[in-house]
């Protein structure tokens, strides 16, 4: 192997190690937030339900296929989870005014209240963890995470 080849391999190994560390850290953050907030609410909402309910609240009234597309999930998976939320009274289904064959979903007042309680619990956990960072560390960290999230949500990395 040439010196150049060895340098390239060394750089690739360092990049791979850094990405492994990042992936582990992101996983641990997500796992820690869910574990420390008792993500299963009194009503039985799990992680999937939380993300679906959040997306509906953020986006407003949507069809099942729109929710699935926004979350990049299979329609059948999303449909099953949405039925659970509907049975709990957290979302309601109504006919799509533009297409009477289709249904639209929206968050109910009960769903908004449950989501707010879950979000408050998540914010408490994240707030305590972020308090460990100095002021000069916190904002660059959040900005970097927002940039990473924007890059990943753009779908450019999917192959």
Secondary structure as UniProt FT lines:
FT   HELIX           3..37
FT   TURN            42..43
FT   HELIX           47..59
FT   HELIX           64..71
FT   HELIX           75..87
FT   TURN            88..89
FT   STRAND          91..96
FT   TURN            97..98
FT   STRAND          99..107
FT   HELIX           109..130
FT   TURN            131..132
FT   HELIX           135..153
FT   TURN            154..157
//
